[in-house]
Amino acid sequence: MLTLPSDVWAMLIFSVLVFFGVSLFALVYSLLQEEEKMEILQSENTVDTYSPRALRDLKSWIRAHPGDPDVSRAQEAYRDCVDALQTTNRHVYTWTPEEIEGLDSL
């Protein structure tokens, strides 16, 4: 039987604990976020689907690619998010009232 030195065993145990610890933390954190989204969806009937940065990026993409075949889907997704932001009180992402008021519906 092959015996390993104690430092190899220590590193192996450390690596396994770190891997499973980080994985477990990420899983629990994701599930808590999804639970919060479900609560918002149940109380508000809609959720904001994009963060402020993602919505700005989507708007920039729409303006930069007016002839793209997917632009109508992108515009619809943008409008849905703006409508959700303007008609709900609770949001998944951190939005300031000024950011919400400054949104246009394209």
N, C-alpha and C positions, 0 to 999 in steps of 0.2 A: 504494500500500500504506500502511496506517495504522501509524504507528510510535508506540509507547507510551513514556512517560518511564521512566527507570530505576527510580524509586521505585514505580511501578505494577508493573513486572516483579518487583521485589523482594518486594512484598506478595503478588503472585500466587504466586510460588514458595514463599514462607513459608506461605501458606494451604494450598497443596497438600501440602507436607511435613507440616504439623501435622495436617491431615485424615487423610492416609494413615498417618502415624505413630501417631496415637491409635487409628485403626481397627485397624491391625496389632497394636498392643499389646493391645487389648480382645479380639481374636480369639485370640491366643496365650494370654492369661490364661484365657479361657473354656475353651479346649481342654485346658489343663493341669488345670483344675478337674474337667472331665469325665473326664479320664484317672484322676485320683485317685479319683473316685466309682466308676469301673469297677473299679479295683483293690480297693476296699473291697467292692463288690458281689461280686466273684469270690471274695474270701477269706472274707467273712462271710455270703454268700448273701442279704443284705438290707442296706438303708441307712436311716438316719434321713432322713425326707423333709421335716422342718420344722426350722427354727432354734428356739431357746428362745422367742424373742419370737413367732414365727409360731404355735407350738404353744399358747402362752398366749392369743393372739388367737383361735385356732380354738376353744379350750375356752370362752372368753368368749362367742363367737358361738353355740356349741351351747347354752349355758345361757340365753342371751338369746332364743333362737328355738326353743323346744321343739316348736312345732307346725309348723314349716317342713317342706315336703315333702323337702328335701334334708338334713334333720338326720341321718337314718340313714347316708347316705353320709359325712357329716362325722364322725360318731361312729366309723365304720369306719376312716376315714383317721387319726383321732386314735389309736385303739387300735393300728393297724398301726405307727405311728411310736413309740408307747410300747413296744410289744413289741420293735421293732428296737433301741431304745435299751437296753432291759433285757437283751437276749440277745446283744449284740455288744460287742466290745472297741474297735473303731475306729469313729469317727463322722465324718461329713462336716462337721457344725457343731461349734462349741466348746460342749461340755456339761460341767458339773462333776458329780462323783459325787452331790453333795447335790441338784442339780436333778433328776437321773435318779431318785434314791430318792424324791423328793417328788412324783413323778407318780402320778396315779391313773388307772385304766382307764375311768372314766366308767361 
